[in-house]
């Protein structure tokens, strides 16, 4: 039988790999806004129903630090999710502006990018009432990519957001079955946004600009998980917003620097806040085999109001207002709700399923080409197999259906761009879990 030391090394290697991959990999938003929900192959199989209450393996602790106190054994978990999104622009109608040539009609290729998102989690049992847990995941991310001939290129071409989030949590379990937990969030973010820029004088011409920056921010999380009866469990958790002050550069390509009104590279700063959220749910054992779960999560996307980049000088001497750049978003709050069930077929096999509704925080009037988000509907299936007394493997699959998203940009200088976006997502998540 594998020793505790070897199992500890397994998690250490897996979590280290997850951390390195998370820093290198591109997140791909498929939940509302630019949220990446994938933290557990086990919960993937139930559309994340049970995220507030289940403690089947360490991967289920990410959304509720209060759950950490309910683990009876030291547990390790590591996994990855393959996200395969599709987002295509249909019914395009683009017209030239006074300084651009973008006229186009018809359809455009898939702008979404595939991503592999890793995660790692551990719970250490300190004594009969006190546990320590840690989660490493990528909760926020986005990659959209359009070519240089994209008709909406003056409103955005490539958009990338990558995060790595580390959550340590200490949890205490009372004799009445109530567990409370809390801890900090340590969040690293990288962002890069590209678009075309027009010549501000002379003949109509264009170049390209890329703004990039990074930062490490801090927040906190707290929650409770209450075993109310032998069969029923309640969970509530809060994750704070994390404020970032990005530092980076705006760089222009050779075409932009060779325009009649040339652009100038500058250093830049920007403030970005990833949103706070509240999650709550219940699970109930109908029998020794059947468990039903229901969860809801409210996310306060009002923190995404506008994105202002401040430059250390003018980026174009022909424009006295080019010492800063502002993108308006004006997002609101949104809800995610999920219901699911878990069936313990025999001592080795268990199966799960679930459905979810994922509300977008973006109203049609505020939707843009960088993230043509819409309401989404989830359908998931999962399976777990116990390969040894101390190890099991979980596999989850989700298909996400999305409503059509209408985008309408209008600007007399840059031109008008109108399109309908059709999107869907397939997700396959694999999780390896170890206990002793």
C-alpha positions in Angstrom: 0.0 0.0 0.0 1.3 3.4 -0.9 2.7 5.3 2.2 1.4 8.6 3.4 4.7 10.1 2.4 4.3 8.9 -1.2 0.7 10.1 -1.4 1.9 13.5 -0.1 4.5 13.6 -2.8 1.8 12.7 -5.4 -0.3 15.8 -4.4 2.8 18.0 -4.2 3.8 17.0 -7.7 0.3 17.3 -9.0 -0.3 20.7 -7.4 3.0 22.0 -8.6 2.2 20.9 -12.2 -1.3 22.5 -11.9 0.3 25.8 -10.7 2.8 25.9 -13.6 0.1 24.9 -16.1 -2.3 27.5 -14.8 0.3 30.2 -15.1 1.1 29.1 -18.7 -2.3 28.1 -20.0 -5.0 30.4 -21.3 -8.3 30.4 -19.5 -11.4 30.2 -21.6 -14.6 31.7 -20.3 -17.7 29.6 -20.7 -19.6 30.6 -17.6 -21.2 34.1 -17.2 -18.8 37.0 -17.8 -15.3 35.7 -17.9 -15.7 33.2 -15.1 -14.1 29.8 -15.4 -16.1 27.4 -13.2 -13.9 24.3 -13.7 -12.3 23.3 -10.4 -13.6 19.7 -10.0 -14.1 16.8 -12.4 -16.5 15.4 -9.7 -18.7 18.5 -9.6 -18.5 18.8 -13.4 -20.7 15.7 -13.7 -23.5 17.4 -11.8 -23.3 20.8 -13.4 -21.8 21.9 -10.1 -24.9 21.1 -8.1 -23.4 20.2 -4.7 -20.6 22.7 -4.8 -21.7 24.2 -1.4 -22.2 20.9 0.4 -20.5 17.8 -1.0 -17.3 16.4 0.5 -16.8 13.4 -1.7 -13.2 14.4 -2.5 -10.9 17.4 -1.9 -11.8 18.9 -5.3 -15.3 19.8 -4.0 -13.9 22.3 -1.4 -13.1 25.2 -3.7 -16.5 27.0 -3.5 -17.0 26.6 0.2 -14.2 26.8 2.8 -16.7 25.7 5.4 -16.6 22.2 3.8 -13.0 21.7 4.8 -14.0 20.8 8.3 -16.2 18.0 7.2 -13.5 15.8 5.8 -12.7 12.7 7.9 -9.5 11.9 6.2 -6.5 13.7 4.8 -7.4 14.1 1.1 -5.6 15.2 -2.1 -7.1 15.9 -5.5 -5.6 17.1 -8.9 -7.2 17.3 -12.3 -7.8 19.2 -15.5 -10.7 20.3 -17.7 -10.6 20.5 -21.5 -12.8 23.4 -22.6 -13.9 23.4 -26.2 -16.0 26.5 -27.0 -17.4 27.7 -30.3 -18.5 31.3 -30.9 -19.3 32.4 -34.5 -20.5 35.8 -35.8 -23.5 35.6 -38.1 -25.5 38.2 -40.0 -22.6 40.7 -40.0 -23.3 44.2 -41.2 -20.3 46.5 -41.0 -20.1 50.0 -42.6 -17.0 52.3 -43.0 -16.3 55.2 -40.6 -14.7 58.4 -41.5 -11.2 57.0 -40.7 -11.7 53.3 -41.4 -12.5 50.8 -44.1 -14.4 47.9 -42.6 -17.5 47.4 -44.8 -18.5 43.7 -44.8 -21.6 41.5 -44.6 -22.1 37.7 -44.0 -20.6 35.4 -41.4 -17.2 35.0 -39.7 -15.1 32.2 -38.3 -15.0 30.8 -34.7 -13.5 33.4 -32.4 -13.3 31.2 -29.3 -10.1 29.3 -28.3 -9.8 25.8 -26.6 -8.1 25.6 -23.2 -6.9 23.1 -20.7 -7.5 24.4 -17.2 -5.8 22.5 -14.3 -6.6 22.4 -10.6 -5.3 20.9 -7.4 -6.7 20.7 -3.8 -5.7 19.2 -0.5 -7.2 18.8 3.0 -5.1 17.9 6.0 -6.8 16.6 9.1 -5.0 18.4 12.0 -7.2 16.9 14.8 -10.7 15.7 15.4 -12.2 19.2 15.0 -9.6 21.2 13.0 -8.7 20.8 9.3 -6.5 22.8 6.9 -7.3 23.0 3.2 -5.8 24.7 0.1 -7.1 25.0 -3.4 -5.2 26.0 -6.5 -7.4 26.9 -9.5 -8.1 29.4 -12.3 -11.5 30.9 -11.6 -11.3 33.8 -14.1 -10.2 33.6 -17.7 -10.9 34.6 -21.3 -9.5 34.0 -24.8 -11.1 35.4 -27.9 -9.2 35.8 -31.1 -10.1 37.4 -34.4 -7.9 37.9 -37.5 -6.6 41.2 -38.8 -9.4 41.3 -41.5 -12.2 41.1 -38.9 -14.8 43.7 -39.6 -15.1 44.6 -35.9 -11.3 44.9 -35.4 -11.4 48.6 -34.3 -13.5 47.4 -31.3 -11.3 44.4 -30.4 -9.4 41.6 -31.9 -7.6 39.4 -29.4 -8.6 39.4 -25.7 -6.8 37.3 -23.1 -7.3 37.1 -19.3 -5.4 34.5 -17.2 -5.6 34.0 -13.5 -4.2 31.7 -10.8 -6.0 31.6 -7.5 -4.6 30.1 -4.3 -7.1 29.6 -1.4 -5.8 28.3 2.0 -8.6 27.7 4.5 -8.8 26.7 8.2 -12.0 25.1 9.3 -13.4 24.0 12.7 -16.1 21.4 13.1 -18.4 21.6 16.1 -20.0 18.7 17.8 -23.4 19.5 16.3 -22.1 18.9 12.8 -21.5 22.5 11.9 -18.2 23.4 10.2 -17.1 26.9 9.6 -14.0 27.9 7.6 -12.2 31.0 6.3 -9.0 32.0 4.7 -7.3 34.4 2.3 -7.3 34.5 -1.5 -4.1 35.1 -3.4 -4.8 35.9 -7.0 -2.4 36.6 -9.9 -3.8 38.0 -13.1 -2.4 38.6 -16.6 -4.4 40.5 -19.2 -3.8 41.4 -22.8 -6.2 43.3 -25.2 -5.5 44.0 -28.8 -7.4 46.0 -31.5 -6.8 48.0 -34.7 -6.1 51.7 -34.6 -6.8 54.2 -37.4 -4.7 57.0 -38.8 -6.0 60.3 -37.4 -4.9 62.2 -40.4 -3.9 61.8 -44.1 -5.2 58.9 -46.1 -7.4 56.2 -44.4 -5.0 53.6 -43.0 -4.5 51.5 -39.9 -2.2 49.6 -37.5 -2.5 47.5 -34.4 -2.2 48.1 -30.7 -1.8 45.7 -27.7 -2.2 46.6 -24.1 -0.9 44.1 -21.5 -0.5 44.1 -17.7 -0.3 41.9 -14.6 -0.7 42.1 -10.9 -1.1 40.1 -7.7 -4.2 40.9 -5.5 -5.6 39.7 -2.3 -9.1 38.9 -0.9 -10.8 36.5 1.5 -13.3 33.7 1.7 -15.6 32.3 4.4 -18.3 29.7 4.6 -20.2 27.1 6.6 -21.2 23.5 6.0 -23.8 22.1 8.4 -24.7 18.5 8.7 -28.2 19.3 9.9 -29.3 15.6 10.1 -27.8 12.3 9.1 -29.3 12.9 5.6 -29.4 16.6 5.0 -26.6 19.1 4.7 -26.6 22.9 4.2 -23.8 25.1 2.8 -23.3 28.9 2.5 -20.1 30.6 1.3 -18.8 34.1 0.4 -15.8 34.9 -1.8 -14.7 38.6 -1.7 -13.8 40.7 -4.7 -10.1 41.0 -5.5 -8.8 44.4 -6.5 -5.9 44.6 -9.0 -3.8 47.5 -10.2 -2.3 46.3 -13.4 1.0 47.6 -14.6 2.2 47.0 -18.1 2.6 48.6 -21.6 0.7 49.6 -24.7 2.7 48.6 -27.8 2.0 49.5 -31.4 3.1 47.5 -34.4 5.3 48.9 -37.2 2.2 49.8 -39.3 0.8 52.0 -36.5 4.1 53.7 -36.0 4.4 54.4 -39.7 1.0 56.1 -40.1 0.7 59.8 -41.1 -0.2 60.3 -37.4 2.2 57.8 -35.8 1.5 56.0 -32.5 3.9 55.9 -29.5 4.5 53.0 -27.1 3.8 53.9 -23.5 3.8 52.4 -20.0 0.3 51.9 -18.6 -1.7 51.2 -15.4 -5.3 50.1 -14.9 -7.6 49.0 -12.1 -9.5 45.8 -12.4 -11.7 44.1 -9.8 -12.7 40.5 -10.0 -16.2 40.1 -8.5 -17.5 39.0 -5.1 -19.9 36.0 -4.9 -22.3 34.3 -2.5 -23.2 30.6 -2.9 -25.6 28.5 -1.0 -27.1 25.0 -1.4 -28.5 21.9 0.1 -28.0 18.2 -0.4 -30.1 15.3 0.9 -29.5 11.6 0.9 -32.7 9.9 -0.2 -31.2 6.5 0.5 -27.8 4.8 0.9 -27.5 5.1 -2.9 -29.2 8.3 -4.0 -28.2 11.9 -3.1 -29.9 15.0 -4.6 -28.3 18.5 -4.6 -29.4 22.0 -5.4 -27.2 25.2 -5.4 -27.3 28.8 -6.4 -24.6 31.4 -6.7 -24.9 35.2 -7.0 -22.0 37.0 -8.6 -21.7 40.8 -8.3 -20.3 41.8 -11.7 -21.0 45.5 -11.0 -17.3 45.7 -10.3 -16.9 45.5 -14.1 -18.1 49.0 -14.9 -15.4 50.6 -16.9 -11.8 49.8 -17.7 -9.5 52.8 -17.8 -5.9 52.6 -19.0 -3.7 55.5 -17.9 -0.6 56.1 -20.0 2.6 57.9 -19.0 2.2 60.2 -22.0 0.3 60.8 -25.2 0.0 57.7 -27.4 -0.6 59.9 -30.4 0.5 63.5 -30.6 -2.4 64.3 -33.0 -4.8 63.5 -30.2 -4.5 65.6 -27.0 -6.8 63.1 -25.2 -4.7 60.1 -25.9 -3.0 59.9 -22.4 -5.7 57.4 -21.4 -8.2 55.0 -22.9 -11.6 53.9 -21.5 -13.8 50.9 -22.3 -17.3 51.0 -20.9 -18.8 47.7 -19.7 -21.5 48.5 -17.2 -22.1 44.9 -16.2 -24.7 43.9 -13.6 -25.1 41.0 -11.2 -26.0 37.4 -12.3 -27.3 34.1 -10.9 -26.1 30.5 -11.5 -28.5 27.8 -10.3 -28.0 24.0 -10.6 -29.8 20.9 -9.6 -28.4 17.4 -9.8 -28.2 13.8 -8.3 -25.6 11.3 -7.4 -26.1 7.5 -7.5 -23.9 5.1 -5.7 -24.2 2.0 -7.9 -21.9 -0.2 -5.9 -18.8 0.2 -3.6 -16.7 1.1 -6.6 -18.9 3.0 -9.1 -20.9 6.1 -8.7 -22.7 8.2 -11.3 -24.0 11.8 -11.4 -26.0 14.1 -13.6 -27.3 17.7 -13.4 -28.6 20.7 -15.2 -27.9 24.4 -14.6 -29.0 27.9 -15.7 -26.2 30.5 -16.0 -27.4 34.1 -16.4 -25.2 36.6 -18.2 -24.4 39.9 -16.4 -24.3 41.7 -19.8 -27.3 43.6 -21.2 -27.6 43.7 -25.0 -26.8 47.5 -25.1 -23.5 46.9 -23.4 -22.4 43.7 -25.2 -19.1 44.0 -27.2 -17.0 42.0 -29.6 -14.5 41.0 -26.9 -17.1 39.0 -25.0 -20.4 38.5 -26.8 -21.9 36.7 -23.7 -25.5 35.5 -23.3 -27.6 33.3 -21.0 -26.4 29.7 -21.0 -27.9 26.3 -20.1 -25.9 23.3 -18.9 -26.5 19.5 -19.1 -23.9 17.2 -17.4 -23.1 13.6 -16.8 -20.3 12.1 -14.6 -18.9 8.9 -13.2 -16.4 8.0 -10.5 -14.5 4.8 -10.0 -12.7 3.6 -6.9 -9.4 2.1 -8.1 -8.1 1.4 -4.6 -9.0 1.9 -1.0 -7.2 5.2 -1.1 -7.7 6.4 -4.7 -10.5 7.1 -7.1 -10.9 8.8 -10.5 -13.8 11.1 -11.6 -14.8 12.0 -15.1 -17.3 14.7 -15.9 -18.8 15.9 -19.2 -20.9 19.1 -19.8 -22.5 20.6 -22.9 -23.5 24.2 -22.7 -26.2 25.8 -24.9 -26.2 29.6 -25.3 -28.8 32.1 -26.4 -28.0 34.2 -29.5 -26.0 37.3 -28.5 -26.6 40.5 -30.5 -23.7 43.0 -30.7 -24.1 46.6 -32.0 -21.2 49.0 -32.1 -21.7 52.5 -33.6 -19.1 55.2 -34.1 -18.8 57.8 -36.8 -15.0 57.6 -36.8 -14.5 53.9 -36.4 -17.6 52.7 -38.3 -20.6 50.6 -37.4 -20.4 46.9 -36.6 -23.6 44.7 -36.1 -23.6 40.9 -35.7 -25.4 38.0 -34.0 -23.1 35.5 -32.1 -24.0 31.8 -31.8 -22.1 29.9 -29.1 -21.8 26.5 -27.5 -19.3 24.8 -25.2 -18.2 21.2 -24.6 -16.2 20.4 -21.4 -14.5 17.2 -20.3 -13.0 17.1 -16.8 -10.8 14.4 -15.3 -10.0 14.3 -11.5 -7.7 12.0 -9.5 -8.4 11.8 -5.8 -6.4 10.3 -2.9 -7.4 9.7 0.7 -5.8 8.1 3.8 
